[in-house]
Amino acid sequence: MTEWTERELQQWCNEASERTFVYFYTPFCGTCRVAERMLQVILTIKPTLPIVKCNINYCPQVAQNWQIESVPCLVDVEAQSVSRKRYRMQDVNELLAWFQSGTD
């Protein structure tokens, strides 16, 4: 999973048209670490899934604009706008179903 800076994320938002999932986290959040492990499993199952991660501490403008309320947070971005967010990372199967419901 590639890590993007706020500048890279903003640049992508201004130029891209394809769907991408952005995972917001903080490095000292235990729940974020568990969620990231689940995302790594999902990427093993679906290696072409477009997921990037951003440390929310270094993305204050995007976090404010997208109204990120807490971490961990997955944001589904399509056509340069937020289509949905997910804060609950219960298990791999549930997350995989969430990704598939947005890409089918």
N, C-alpha and C positions, 0 to 999 in steps of 0.2 A: 504494500500500500504506500503510495507516494505521499509525502508531506508537502503541502503548499503553504506559502506565506500569504498574508493578507493581500499583498500586491499581486501575486500570481492568481489568487482566487478572483480578485476584482477584474484583472485583465481577462481571465477566462470568461467571466460573466459578461463582459462587454463584447466579446468576439464569438463565443461558441453558440451553437444551436443544438448540440446533442445533449442528452440527459447524462447527468453525473450525480453521484451520491457523495455528499460531504459529511465526514464524521468529525464532529467537534469534541474535543477532550481537553483535560488538563493532566499534566504528567504526574501529579501527586494524588490523583483520584483513583482509589482502588476499584470502584465500579467501572471506571473508564478502561482500566487495564483488562478486566474480565471481558468487557464488551469488545475490546480490540482483539482479544484472543478468539472470540466467536467470529468476528469479521474475517480473521485469518483463515479459519476453518471454511467459512463461506467462500472465500477467494480460492481455496483449494478445490472446492466443488465447482465453482463457476469462475474460472480465472479471467474471463473477459469482462466481468462486472466492473463498471467504471466507478470505483470508490477511491476517494482521496481523503486525507485527514488534515486537520488544522488544529493547532493548539489555540484554544479560544483566548488565552492570555495575550496572544500576539495578533489577534483579529478583532479588536474592539469595535471598529466601524461596521464590519460585516455582521458581527453578533448583534449590534444594536439595530441595524437596518433590517435584518432578518428576524428580529425579536426572539433570539435564542434565550430561553428561560433558564436552562440548567444544562449540565453535562452529566453523562454522555448524551449526545444528540446526533441523530442522523437526519440530514436534510436532503430531500429529493429535489434537485434543481433541473428544470426543463424549460427550454426556450427563454433562458436568462431570468427566470423567476422561480421562487420557491413554490413547489406544488404541494408538498406535505412534509411534516416533521415527525420524528419518533424519538421519544425519550426513554421508553421502557425497553430494556434489552433482556428479556427473560431467558430465551434459549435459542440455539442455532436454528431449529426447525421453524420457530415463530419468525425469526428475522429473515430466514430464507423465503418464507411465504410472503413477508412484507415486500422484499425486493422483487419477487416474481409478480406480485399484484400490480406493481408499478411499471413493469417492463413488458408485460404480455400484451 
